[in-house]
Amino acid sequence: MKPTRTQSRCRMTSPATPATPVADPAPANPASPHQPGPAIPTVDSAKRLSFTNESGERIDYEARVRLISVPRSDSDRRPVGRMSVTSFVRLFAGPEQSVSAQPNASEQVVAGQPAASDRSAESAPASAPAPAADPSRPIMVLFNGGPIVASTALLLSGIAPKRAAFNEDLDAPLRDSFRLEDSPSSLLADCDLLVMDAIGCGYGRYEPDVDVESKYSAGEDARQFAEAAAAWMVLEGRESSPLYILGESYGTVRAPLMAKAMLDLAETQISPAGVILMGNTTNIQEMHDRPRSVAAAACSLPLMAAAAWYHGKSGLDAKDWRDAVDQARAYAYGPYLNALFAGSRLPGPQRATVAHELERYTGVKASHWLRNHLAISKTRFRSLLLEDEGKVLGVYDARYAAPESPAFPVDPSSTRVTPVLAACSHLFYNDLLGVDRAIPRIEAPGDVWSAWDWSVGGPADGVVGGAKKSPFDEFDYAAPLEFCLNQIAGFRLMVANGCYDTITTVGASDALIASMNAPDGSIVQHIYPAGHMTYSDRESAIALNHDLAAFVARPFVAQA
């Protein structure tokens, strides 16, 4: 089964005794009872590499993974832990020098073959002059969500120079994808990249005396990422570089909070140039499959229409996925929304008409819609669309389908994608960069959800928070975005979605954008024929990179 295709300003404060950002980790300590795995390791590994971009231009760069110290608070600058940060910095040779790299430094890295670091990724000789950083080049920070997971997916998305070679044939053997390949469309041609793992993931760890669960909150998480990004920029002399923040999934909650937190740091306040939301969850409180949520039901229809079109179940006369999505948007935000709001007051004949229209859009029989008061959850839809075949759709990508299991929940999209990312992360860090395999790299530290505090503080933070699980908390994660859009000159927002994503839908992003009070032209939206991880589809990955390049190409105008 083959898918159908389709400048910031930084101001530095001068405290009496400024704290120096720390890149080198302290010696290992005994493992903390609060933190799974070993104590803080020593990790700092770099390689100079190159690839050829789509224009035939050779791009020389340094890939480096290291640990960045994160302070406990504005007032307590002792380290709370160290964050694993992987940087990709383009190298520009001066007029009298050249960047050294092996001619074949862009070879594929394949599982089960000799380590690529032995053949094709040699570091430049120590005598090679180090190219100076270009402070005018933008920097993009990237992270996945979780709330607490490693950013492996974005690392290997093709935004950076290496990409996990996801097979285009959804039914091909999984092992065919266990390899790295160059990404000619990589954003590195236009922007340096910083892939960040939450503390407790990747190679980063909390200090042994830290109560880790006390750090599990939306506000503290965003502060830690802001501190680490600012520390890296200071270490590299990049404080004046335009900064863009890209978050995926829960990362779209973190990204707005981090953007505001960058302005509020004790020692280095940095005005971000823009934020990119991929797989938007910023307004998840309104868009989640909650019973009786009129807005959530209406906003789910474009996803259902896309999935029905892909699997040949749609009754629409749609020429492609985009046409199916656009037709569903027009119906969802007008007639369908009105019918949902009318509810039991809607006369029977009109209710029947709406149900038959929904069958045409979604492929789910009108009788199901009528029995469920014209609203079917995305979870139920995944089981209903291919019910006659005994299959369930993927959670993260509805193009995937597999037989339902009575014993275990089934997500055919995760079982196809997650093992590829895990295998390729070892190829990247161990075989390519040469990190010792004895040092464990943690993808996720265990159950974070039960301890996570979703509140963010008081009104001064732009978000009104309260108790962890109170229905009265406002959770306005979009408020920091609105603040930045209106208070930072030139700040822009990009919202990106895969149309087959059943978790973070196109409709939810439509609702977010419609709710924003922002200057004209400051928000752009892109939709791709892919799932939650847009970049697992090769053509969508290329389109995404082109859109990101266009987004950062517009000069940032600093606030006067």
C-alpha positions in Angstrom: 0.0 0.0 0.0 1.6 3.2 -1.1 0.5 6.6 0.1 -0.9 9.1 -2.4 1.4 12.2 -2.7 0.9 14.9 -3.1 16.0 38.5 13.2 15.8 38.6 16.7 17.4 41.1 19.1 19.3 39.9 22.2 19.9 42.1 25.2 22.4 41.1 27.8 22.0 42.1 31.5 25.0 42.6 33.6 24.5 41.1 37.0 27.2 41.6 39.7 28.3 38.0 39.5 27.2 36.5 36.2 26.9 32.7 36.0 28.9 31.1 33.2 27.0 28.6 31.0 28.5 25.1 31.5 28.9 22.8 28.5 31.1 20.1 30.2 29.4 17.8 32.6 30.5 17.3 36.2 31.9 13.9 37.1 29.4 11.1 37.3 27.4 10.8 40.5 25.6 7.8 42.0 22.3 7.2 40.3 19.4 9.1 41.8 16.4 7.2 43.2 14.3 9.8 41.4 15.9 9.2 38.0 16.0 5.9 36.0 19.3 4.9 34.5 22.9 5.8 35.4 24.3 9.0 36.7 25.2 12.0 34.4 27.5 10.7 31.7 30.3 12.5 30.0 29.2 13.1 26.4 30.8 15.5 23.9 31.3 14.1 20.4 31.6 16.0 17.1 32.2 15.3 13.4 32.7 17.4 10.4 30.6 16.2 7.5 29.2 17.3 4.2 26.3 16.7 1.9 25.1 18.0 -1.5 21.9 20.0 -1.4 19.2 20.1 -4.0 21.0 22.9 -5.9 24.2 20.8 -6.2 25.9 22.9 -3.6 28.2 21.2 -1.1 27.2 22.0 2.5 30.0 21.5 5.0 28.9 21.3 8.6 29.7 20.1 12.1 27.4 17.8 14.0 28.0 17.7 17.7 26.2 16.2 20.7 27.1 17.5 24.2 25.5 18.2 27.6 24.5 21.8 28.6 24.1 22.7 32.2 20.7 24.1 33.2 20.4 26.2 36.4 17.7 25.5 39.1 16.1 28.9 38.9 16.8 32.6 38.3 18.1 32.9 41.9 19.7 29.5 42.3 22.3 29.0 39.5 23.4 25.5 40.7 22.7 23.0 38.0 19.4 21.2 38.2 20.7 18.8 35.5 22.2 18.7 32.1 20.4 18.7 28.8 21.4 16.7 25.8 21.8 19.0 22.8 22.7 18.1 19.3 23.8 20.9 17.1 24.3 21.2 13.3 26.3 24.3 12.4 27.2 25.1 8.8 30.9 25.7 8.2 32.1 28.5 5.9 35.8 28.5 4.9 37.6 31.7 4.8 39.5 32.9 1.7 42.7 31.2 2.8 41.3 27.9 4.2 39.1 25.0 3.2 36.9 22.7 5.4 38.3 19.2 5.6 36.0 16.3 5.1 36.3 13.0 3.4 35.0 13.0 -0.2 32.5 10.3 0.7 31.4 11.8 4.0 27.7 11.7 2.8 27.5 7.9 2.4 24.5 6.1 3.8 24.8 4.5 7.3 23.2 1.0 7.3 22.4 -1.2 10.3 24.5 -4.4 10.4 27.4 -2.9 8.3 30.7 -1.5 9.5 30.4 1.7 11.5 30.1 4.7 9.2 32.6 6.5 11.4 35.2 4.0 10.2 34.6 4.8 6.5 32.9 8.1 5.8 32.6 10.5 8.6 36.2 11.4 9.7 36.6 14.6 11.7 38.7 17.3 10.2 42.3 17.3 11.2 43.1 19.1 14.5 45.3 21.6 12.5 42.4 22.7 10.3 41.4 26.2 11.1 38.0 26.5 12.8 35.6 28.6 10.7 34.0 31.6 12.5 30.3 31.5 13.4 28.1 33.7 11.3 26.0 35.6 13.8 23.6 36.7 11.0 22.6 33.1 10.3 19.3 32.1 11.9 19.2 29.3 14.5 16.3 26.9 14.8 15.7 25.0 18.1 13.8 21.8 17.5 12.1 19.4 20.0 9.5 16.7 20.2 6.9 16.4 22.9 6.0 13.7 25.3 5.8 15.8 27.6 9.2 14.2 28.3 10.7 12.3 25.4 13.9 12.5 23.4 13.7 14.5 20.1 14.8 11.5 18.0 12.0 11.9 15.5 12.9 15.5 14.6 16.6 14.7 14.7 16.1 12.1 11.9 13.3 14.0 10.1 15.4 15.3 7.3 15.2 18.9 8.6 18.8 18.2 9.8 21.2 16.7 7.3 20.5 13.0 8.1 17.2 11.3 7.7 15.8 7.9 8.7 15.1 6.1 5.4 11.4 5.4 5.9 10.2 3.1 3.2 7.6 4.6 0.9 5.9 1.2 0.6 3.8 0.9 3.8 3.8 -2.9 3.5 7.5 -3.3 2.9 9.7 -5.2 5.5 10.5 -2.9 8.4 14.2 -3.6 8.3 14.5 -2.0 4.8 14.2 1.3 6.7 17.0 0.7 9.2 19.5 3.1 7.6 20.4 6.8 7.5 20.5 8.8 4.3 21.4 12.4 3.4 18.6 14.9 3.3 19.4 17.2 0.3 16.5 19.5 1.2 17.9 19.9 4.8 17.2 23.3 6.3 20.9 23.5 7.3 21.6 25.3 4.0 19.6 28.3 5.4 19.7 27.9 9.2 21.8 26.3 11.9 19.9 23.7 13.9 19.7 22.8 17.6 17.9 19.5 18.5 17.2 19.4 22.2 16.2 16.5 24.4 14.3 17.1 27.7 16.4 16.5 30.8 16.0 12.9 31.7 16.0 11.9 28.0 18.8 11.4 25.5 22.1 11.6 27.4 20.9 14.3 29.8 20.2 13.6 33.4 19.0 15.4 36.6 21.4 16.0 39.5 21.1 13.2 42.1 19.7 15.5 44.8 16.9 16.8 42.6 13.3 15.6 43.2 12.6 14.9 39.5 8.8 14.8 39.8 8.8 18.3 41.3 10.2 19.4 37.9 7.4 17.9 35.9 5.4 21.0 35.0 4.7 22.9 31.8 6.3 26.1 33.1 9.4 24.5 34.6 9.9 22.4 31.4 9.8 25.6 29.2 12.2 27.4 31.5 14.7 24.6 31.3 14.6 24.6 27.5 15.0 28.4 27.4 18.0 28.3 29.8 19.7 25.6 27.7 19.1 27.3 24.4 20.4 30.7 25.8 23.5 28.9 27.3 24.3 27.3 23.9 24.0 30.7 22.1 26.3 32.4 24.7 28.9 29.6 24.4 28.9 29.8 20.7 28.8 33.6 20.5 25.4 33.5 18.8 23.4 35.7 21.1 22.4 38.1 18.2 21.4 35.3 15.8 17.7 35.3 14.8 16.1 32.4 16.9 13.2 30.2 15.7 11.6 27.6 17.9 10.0 24.5 16.4 8.0 22.2 18.6 6.1 19.1 17.7 3.1 17.5 19.5 3.4 18.4 23.2 6.3 20.5 21.9 3.7 22.9 20.6 2.7 23.6 24.2 6.4 24.0 25.2 7.3 26.3 22.2 5.0 29.2 23.1 5.9 29.0 26.7 9.6 28.8 25.9 9.3 31.8 23.5 8.0 33.9 26.4 10.5 32.4 28.8 13.4 33.5 26.6 12.4 37.1 27.3 12.3 36.5 31.0 15.6 34.8 31.7 17.7 36.3 34.5 20.9 36.8 32.6 20.3 36.6 28.8 17.0 37.9 27.4 16.5 36.9 23.8 13.6 37.9 21.6 12.7 35.0 19.4 12.0 35.6 15.7 9.2 33.1 15.3 7.6 29.8 16.4 6.7 26.8 14.3 4.0 24.4 15.6 4.0 20.9 14.1 1.1 18.7 15.1 -0.6 21.4 17.1 -1.7 20.7 20.7 -1.7 24.3 21.9 -5.5 24.3 22.2 -5.8 20.6 23.1 -8.2 21.4 25.9 -10.8 22.5 23.4 -10.0 20.0 20.7 -9.6 16.7 22.6 -12.3 14.0 22.1 -14.3 15.1 25.1 -17.9 14.1 25.3 -20.3 16.8 24.1 -17.5 19.1 22.8 -19.2 20.7 19.8 -16.0 22.4 18.6 -13.9 19.2 18.8 -16.5 17.2 16.8 -16.6 19.8 14.0 -12.9 20.2 13.9 -12.4 16.4 13.5 -14.3 16.2 10.2 -11.5 17.3 7.9 -9.3 14.5 9.2 -12.1 11.9 8.8 -12.7 13.1 5.2 -9.0 12.8 4.3 -8.8 9.3 5.7 -12.0 8.2 3.9 -10.6 9.6 0.7 -7.3 7.8 1.1 -8.9 4.4 1.8 -11.4 4.8 -1.1 -14.4 5.1 1.2 -15.3 8.7 0.5 -18.5 9.7 -1.3 -17.1 13.1 -2.2 -16.2 14.1 -5.8 -12.7 15.2 -4.7 -9.8 15.3 -7.1 -7.2 14.8 -4.3 -6.6 14.8 -0.6 -6.5 18.6 -0.4 -9.9 18.9 -2.2 -11.4 16.4 0.3 -10.0 18.3 3.2 -11.2 21.7 1.9 -14.7 20.5 1.2 -14.9 19.0 4.7 -13.7 22.3 6.3 -16.4 24.2 4.5 -19.1 21.8 5.7 -17.7 21.3 9.2 -17.4 25.0 10.1 -20.9 25.9 8.7 -23.8 23.5 8.4 -22.3 20.7 10.6 -21.3 23.1 13.4 -24.8 24.6 13.4 -26.4 21.2 13.5 -24.2 20.1 16.4 -25.0 23.2 18.4 -28.8 22.7 17.7 -28.4 19.2 19.1 -31.7 17.6 20.2 -33.6 20.7 19.0 -32.7 19.8 15.4 -35.8 18.4 13.6 -35.6 14.8 12.6 -35.6 15.3 8.9 -32.7 17.8 9.1 -30.9 15.4 11.4 -31.2 12.6 8.9 -30.0 14.9 6.1 -26.9 15.8 8.1 -26.2 12.2 8.9 -26.2 11.2 5.3 -23.9 14.1 4.4 -21.5 12.9 7.1 -21.6 9.5 5.6 -20.6 11.0 2.3 -17.7 12.9 3.8 -16.4 10.2 6.1 -17.4 6.8 4.7 -19.1 5.9 8.1 -22.7 4.9 7.7 -25.4 7.5 8.5 -26.9 5.1 11.1 -23.8 5.3 13.2 -24.0 9.1 13.1 -27.7 9.1 14.1 -27.1 6.7 17.0 -24.3 9.0 18.3 -26.1 12.3 18.0 -24.1 13.3 14.9 -20.8 13.2 16.7 -18.3 10.3 16.5 -15.0 10.4 18.3 -11.7 10.1 16.3 -11.0 6.9 18.3 -14.3 5.4 17.3 -13.8 6.5 13.7 -10.5 4.6 13.5 -12.4 1.4 14.2 -15.5 2.1 12.0 -14.0 3.2 8.7 -12.6 -0.3 7.8 -14.8 -2.3 10.1 -16.0 -4.5 7.2 -12.3 -5.5 6.7 -11.7 -6.1 10.4 -9.0 -3.3 10.5 -8.3 -0.3 12.6 -6.6 2.9 11.4 -3.3 4.2 12.8 -3.5 6.8 15.6 -0.6 8.9 14.3 -1.2 8.2 10.6 -4.6 7.1 9.4 -3.1 5.8 6.1 -1.8 2.8 8.1 -4.3 0.0 8.9 -4.0 -3.4 10.6 -6.2 -6.1 12.0 -7.7 -5.2 15.3 -6.6 -7.1 18.4 -9.0 -8.2 21.2 -6.1 -8.4 23.6 -4.0 -5.2 23.0 -4.7 -1.7 21.7 -3.5 -1.5 18.1 -1.7 1.4 16.5 -0.2 0.3 13.1 1.4 3.7 12.5 3.5 3.5 15.7 4.6 -0.1 15.1 5.9 0.9 11.7 7.7 4.2 12.7 9.0 3.8 16.2 11.4 0.9 15.6 12.9 2.7 12.6 13.7 5.8 14.7 15.2 3.7 17.5 17.5 1.8 15.2 18.5 4.9 13.3 19.3 6.9 16.5 22.0 4.4 17.3 23.4 4.7 13.8 23.6 8.4 14.2 25.0 8.8 17.7 27.1 5.6 18.0 28.2 4.8 14.5 28.4 8.3 13.0 29.3 10.6 15.9 31.1 7.9 17.9 29.3 8.1 21.2 30.2 5.2 23.4 27.5 2.5 23.2 28.0 1.8 26.9 26.4 5.2 27.6 22.6 4.6 27.6 20.4 7.0 25.6 17.0 7.3 27.1 14.0 7.8 24.8 11.5 8.4 27.6 11.9 8.1 31.4 8.7 6.3 32.1 5.3 7.5 33.4 5.4 11.3 33.3 1.7 11.9 32.6 0.5 11.0 36.1 2.9 13.5 37.7 2.7 16.3 35.1 1.5 19.7 36.2 -0.2 21.3 33.2 -0.5 24.7 34.8 2.0 27.4 34.1 1.8 30.0 36.9 0.1 33.4 37.2 -1.2 36.1 34.8 2.3 37.6 34.6 3.3 34.6 32.6 0.5 35.1 30.1 -1.2 31.9 31.3 -3.5 31.6 34.3 -2.8 28.4 36.2 -3.8 26.6 39.3 -4.1 23.1 40.7 -2.8 20.2 38.6 -6.2 18.8 37.8 -8.8 21.5 38.3 -11.5 22.1 35.7 -11.2 25.8 36.5 -7.6 26.2 35.2 -7.5 28.2 32.0 -4.5 26.5 30.3 -4.2 29.3 27.7 -1.0 28.0 26.1 -1.7 30.3 23.1 -1.5 33.5 25.2 2.4 33.7 25.0 2.1 33.4 21.2 -0.3 36.2 21.1 2.0 38.2 23.3 5.0 37.6 21.1 3.0 38.3 17.9 1.9 41.7 19.2 5.0 42.8 21.2 8.0 41.6 19.2 8.2 43.4 15.9 8.5 40.9 13.0 7.6 37.8 15.1 5.8 35.2 13.0 4.0 31.9 13.5 3.9 28.9 11.3 1.4 26.1 11.9 2.0 22.7 10.1 -0.1 19.6 10.1 -0.4 16.2 8.3 -3.9 15.7 7.1 -4.0 12.0 8.2 -3.0 12.8 11.8 -5.8 11.7 14.2 -4.2 13.1 17.3 -3.5 16.7 16.2 -5.8 17.6 13.4 -6.0 20.2 10.7 -9.3 21.4 12.3 -7.7 22.0 15.6 -5.1 24.2 13.9 -7.8 26.0 12.0 -9.5 26.8 15.3 -6.3 28.0 16.9 -5.4 30.4 14.1 -9.0 31.7 14.0 -8.8 32.5 17.7 -5.5 34.5 17.5 -5.4 38.3 17.7 -2.3 38.8 15.5 -1.0 41.3 12.9 -2.0 40.6 9.3 0.4 38.3 7.6 2.1 37.1 10.7 0.7 33.6 10.7 1.1 31.0 7.9 -0.4 27.5 7.7 0.7 24.5 5.8 -1.0 21.1 5.4 0.7 18.0 4.1 -0.5 14.5 2.8 1.1 12.8 5.8 0.5 11.8 9.5 1.6 13.2 12.8 5.3 12.9 11.8 4.9 14.7 8.5 8.5 13.9 7.6 8.0 10.1 7.5 6.7 10.7 4.0 9.5 11.7 1.7 7.7 14.1 -0.5 6.1 15.8 2.5 9.5 16.0 4.2 10.8 17.9 1.2 7.8 20.2 1.1 8.1 20.9 4.8 11.8 21.8 4.5 11.0 24.2 1.6 8.3 25.8 3.7 10.6 26.2 6.7 13.3 27.7 4.5 10.8 30.3 3.1 9.7 31.0 6.7 13.2 31.8 8.0 14.3 33.6 4.8 12.2 36.7 5.5 14.5 39.1 7.4 13.5 39.6 11.0 12.9 43.2 12.0 13.9 43.8 15.6 11.7 45.8 17.8 12.6 49.5 18.0 
